[in-house]
Each structure stands twice: as C-alpha cells, then as structure tokens.
Amino acid sequence: MMTNTFSTDSLLFSKWTKESQHELTDRFYLVVACQRDAQGQLMQVVMQDINTLQEQEMDWHELEDPNHWHMGWN
C-alpha cells in the first residue's frame, strides 16, 4: 500500500490538502502544533483549516493515507 512519506520533524507549519469525497471542494490545512510524548515521539498534530481557522487534533499517522491527504495546497 502506498503511503505519504515525510519526516515527522518537518511537519510543523507544513501544508496539507484533505481529499473530499462528500464536499464539492478539497479543504486546505496547516499543521499549527505537534504534540510529543516524554520521549519526544510525535503523538498528534493540530490541523488548522485555513478557510475557517477551526483547529482539530488528530493522530499524525492519518496524514500517511494518500486516499485522504496529500502534502501541499493544490
């Protein structure tokens, strides 16, 4: 299975597009925070919708799914 590949160290302020099956347009997000555990392992990211400025926490592994996410705004 293909996955998006990226360094977890470079996620902060990276740009992502969420593929939309149910909406007319794709949604654009910015990683505005990275939450790590005591050992420094990435646990979650905070994604901000650049249109509504709403933020949501999610497991960073979700960004590896190319069926739902791709890096960049395009």
N, C-alpha and C positions, 0 to 999 in steps of 0.2 A: 504494500500500500504506500502510495506517495504521501509524504508529509511536507509541510512548510519547514524549512530549516533556517535557524537563526541562533545567534548567541544570546543566552539569557542576560548577559552583561550589557547588551546593546538595546534592550527592549525599551528602556525609559525614553519617552518622547518619540518613540517610533510611530509611524502612521500605518493604519490598517483599514481595509475595506471589508465590511461584512456582506457576504453574498446573500441576497434576499430572494427567497422563493415566494414569499407571501406579500411582499410590498412591491410597489412599482419601481422604486429606486434603491440602489445599494446605499448603505449607511457608512459614513466615514468616522473613524475613531482615532483618538490619540491616547497612547499609554501615558497616564499622568502620574502613576505611582507604581512601585514594585515593592511587594511585601515579602520579606525574607524571614526564615526561622533563625534560631540562635546560632546555628552553624553556617548561616549565610546562604542557605539553599533557597532559591526562589519558590515561593508558595503560591502567591496570587498577584494579579495585576489589576490596576484600576483603569478602566477604559472610559474615556470621555467622548460622548457623541459631539462632534464639532458643530452640529447644527442646533441642537437643543441644550448643549452643555451639561446634560444629565450624565452622571457617573454611575458605573456599575463595577462591582468586584467580580472577578471570575478566575478560575483556575487557568494558569498560563498555558497548560497543555492544550486547551481548546484552540489556541492560535495555531497549533500544528496541523489542524484539519483543513486541507485546501478546499473541501466542499463548502465550507462556511466562511473562511477567512483568507485574504491574501494581503501581503505587505504592500504598502503604498496606497495612494489615493488615485485611482484611475478606473 
